[in-house]
């Protein structure tokens, strides 16, 4: 399974709705992950550069994109980023592979 970090900002309308009726959106996101063969690992709010973040895992990049598109299509998220996460050993593997390849930049 591949892990992803999704950072998001709610719209002001979404915050107004959550203020009127606070709700934990984790179960809904978990169901969305499970419907795409994945699993929710955690939902966190930071109220900083982004309002919050979601950690989840899926079997494919397409499944992760389906999850993001489905959530975004509801209109309550105004901005997001999503990035695949590598373990330390996966990153070291990439470093080794990169060291075996030569590449010339623009001249």
VOGU-3710 file (C-alpha; in Angstrom, 3 decimals, decimal comma):
1> xxxxxxxxxx> 0,000/0,000/0,000  1,160/3,513/-0,803  0,801/6,262/1,774  -0,318/9,807/1,010  -0,446/13,152/2,753  -3,390/15,345/1,770  -3,396/18,887/3,161  -6,581/20,941/2,861  -8,300/24,242/3,513  -12,048/24,390/4,028
11> xxxxxxxxxx> -14,150/27,129/2,445  -15,674/29,737/4,746  -19,083/28,144/4,091  -17,749/24,772/5,270  -16,366/26,363/8,455  -19,716/28,078/9,070  -21,521/24,738/8,701  -19,038/22,996/11,014  -19,398/25,791/13,557  -23,192/25,424/13,534
21> xxxxxxxxxx> -23,034/21,647/13,715  -19,577/20,282/14,658  -18,908/16,841/13,215  -15,944/14,495/12,926  -15,447/13,913/9,192  -13,044/10,992/9,816  -15,690/8,232/9,449  -16,812/9,628/6,075  -13,230/9,808/4,827  -12,552/6,295/6,124
31> xxxxxxxxxx> -15,530/5,011/4,108  -14,202/6,823/1,035  -10,781/5,219/1,524  -12,267/1,740/2,030  -14,433/2,098/-1,089  -11,183/2,543/-3,017  -9,268/-0,323/-1,394  -7,478/1,922/1,075  -7,461/2,897/4,712  -7,530/6,136/6,663
41> xxxxxxxxxx> -4,488/6,505/8,920  -5,398/9,805/10,550  -7,043/13,204/10,264  -5,392/16,159/11,971  -6,208/19,856/12,209  -3,390/22,382/12,390  -5,145/25,734/11,765  -1,910/26,973/10,190  -0,795/27,162/6,543  -3,452/24,503/5,920
51> xxxxxxxxxx> -6,526/23,916/8,051  -5,743/20,236/8,340  -4,228/17,127/6,878  -5,204/13,558/6,158  -2,898/10,546/6,123  -4,187/7,566/4,172  -3,011/4,589/2,163  -4,247/3,083/-1,081  -3,104/0,329/-3,416  -2,628/2,641/-6,434
61> xxxxxxxxxx> -2,091/6,280/-7,402  -5,398/6,116/-9,301  -7,228/5,109/-6,100  -5,638/8,017/-4,210  -6,652/10,412/-6,980  -10,210/9,036/-6,934  -10,402/9,688/-3,198  -9,128/13,256/-3,595  -11,411/14,036/-6,547  -14,464/12,633/-4,773
71> xxxxxxxxxx> -13,791/14,724/-1,666  -13,035/17,876/-3,678  -16,139/17,536/-5,846  -18,324/18,235/-2,799  -17,258/21,900/-2,865  -16,269/22,317/0,796  -12,503/22,316/0,170  -11,013/25,426/-1,408  -7,359/24,363/-1,614  -5,412/21,142/-1,230
81> xxxxxxxxxx> -2,144/19,408/-1,943  -1,564/15,687/-2,077  1,808/13,977/-1,988  2,880/10,342/-1,939  4,988/9,443/1,101  8,050/7,205/1,016  9,485/5,286/3,934  13,111/5,981/4,844  14,186/2,735/3,145  12,247/3,639/-0,022
91> xxxxxxxxxx> 13,938/7,051/-0,055  17,379/5,436/0,370  16,538/3,050/-2,491  15,687/6,087/-4,657  18,960/7,752/-3,658  20,924/4,647/-4,673  19,063/4,426/-7,998  19,640/8,116/-8,653  23,359/7,703/-7,976  23,566/5,104/-10,763
101> xxxxxxx> 22,031/7,394/-13,389  23,699/10,282/-15,174  21,644/13,193/-16,337  22,766/16,422/-17,990  20,875/19,548/-17,085  20,242/22,414/-19,506  23,366/24,157/-20,723
//
